[in-house]
Amino acid sequence: MSRIPQPAAEQRVQSALVRFRQLYGAGLVRVLRAPARLNILGEHVDYVSYLPTASLPFGSHEHAMLMLWRARDDGQVRGASINAAFAPFAFALQDGAQKGRNWEEWLTAQPPPAAHWSNYVKGACFFAQWQQSNELTRGFDFLVDSTIPPRGGSSSSSALTVLAGAALRHANQIAFDHAALAQASARAEWYCGTRGGALDHTAICLAERGQAVLLDHATGGTALVPLPSEGYRWVTCFSHEADKGNGVMLAYNERAAVARLLIPALLAEQPSLDALPPAITLAELARRQPQAFAECERLFPALVRERRDMPLKLFDRARHHQGEARRVRAAVGLLRATDLMPDATMRRLGALLNATHESLRDLYEVSTSEVESLRNVLLTDPQMYGARLMGGGFGGVVLALTAEENVAALIERVQHDWYAPRGRDGVGEGSIMVSTPGAGLKELQ
């Protein structure tokens, strides 16, 4: 067995069409597809501002989110999901009117939204409203059907944000290119509370079959890198839902603030990463670098309010950023080399995956005991090239690289040794995904 069977896209669309028309009535329906995002290397570096960094993600050919949608003329957005765990919702585009403010100022002035899957759609729509000076008049009805595990580290949230932004722009006949949509979607997702970068959205929008996307975070530039698929498979194993509560949101934003503002401010005093102190409090930053503190207060108000006197780690975070930058460069060199046999390339790539995991665990501190136990089971497989935590962390998914011929045995091993003792069926519940590099955002005919 090389892949876990999944309903063909055509079958999923036809089944979802029946449900869409039950919800919203007869008429023309359009369909958008966004792939799961898998990131090979370059984790937690898309928001780094002081160091040239890059990431190397790709889109899954086998796993994606479909959005069936239809424009409406009254400025309402109504959403539903095939997954009954996500209740239907509705809102008006004008709920996000932002007159006289820029996007970040408007976000800061709003109370944090209660956790709900609608926030990703609202963020996409309200950001588009801001871009278009609050002049959008057409909303849309939609239904999503997804084989991307929710809150599982494969960026179902960013896929939803991208799809909603694309549907709204299509509904209002606004021309856009995929690169611009990726950047807009990244800023739109700030509505949900995180302050991340554009890695996920860029991979979802720009992925190509048989390629990884090299994303340069300093310039925003992208390039395609060939990624072998014949003979190799990427297996993602979902451990448990990544916690996106307030404590974890603060922890994520703490790391973003350190990378984006604190380290650059201190490098202005002493331009050497080796001279960085191990940690600093925001109160001390206010004394030493008042402008940087003011910007931190503007972008991360909850962090300043709740962790002003807590030491925020600097040196370990910087070591992770530096290490990831080196590992991405090494991976690109491997994949573009013409003098290496594919197996040698993939084994060296696997070693880089392992090094990234160790850095995320020890220097960035975003792993969990459940993630570690799952990864340990994967690493007992003799044909495992490498495995690492993927995504924002604090739960989620482990990405593993193995030979195609080994996929069935690997799935059996992880089901028997990890899922079954926890009373779970990793295959049946969709927690195990097998992927090859596939195309990005597209409209299905």
Beta strands, then each sheet from edge to edge (+ up, - down):
strand 1: 30-39
strand 2: 54-55
strand 3: 57-72
strand 4: 76-81
strand 5: 89-92
strand 6: 139-146
strand 7: 211-216
strand 8: 222-226
strand 9: 232-240
strand 10: 279-280
strand 11: 312-313
strand 12: 384-390
strand 13: 396-403
strand 14: 432-435
strand 15: 437-438
strand 16: 442-444
sheet 1: 5+ 4- 6- 3+ 1- 16+
sheet 2: 2+ 7- 8+
sheet 3: 5+ 4- 6- 3+ 15-
sheet 4: 12+ 13- 9+ 14-
sheet 5: 10+ 11-
end
